[in-house]
């Protein structure tokens, strides 16, 4: 069993200003999936991305927008979203709102950004 606490996990700022904390990672001996906690604020810059792995997102607080191609959906606390491998996607908060969510990905996919 692995137990972590959000307040005890190092916060990393992405190049676009998002805040991410690796709650569960392969470095903690989680062999298949990693869980990340994201915070997006007005200081964050939206950036479209696509990766060869799936994402599973669970919205914790605030409201945001998730875009994929021509599709744009408003999401809020309690929503769960699946983003397929290689699907272009952009996640952003609504103005003047802190937007937090969990994002689960296969272990090892984002090792380069953990530092």
Beta strands, then each sheet from edge to edge (+ up, - down):
strand 1: 12-13
strand 2: 19-24
strand 3: 33-40
strand 4: 55-61
strand 5: 63-68
strand 6: 71-76
strand 7: 80-83
strand 8: 90-93
strand 9: 99-106
sheet 1: 1+ 2- 3+ 9- 4+ 7-
sheet 2: 6+ 5- 8+
end
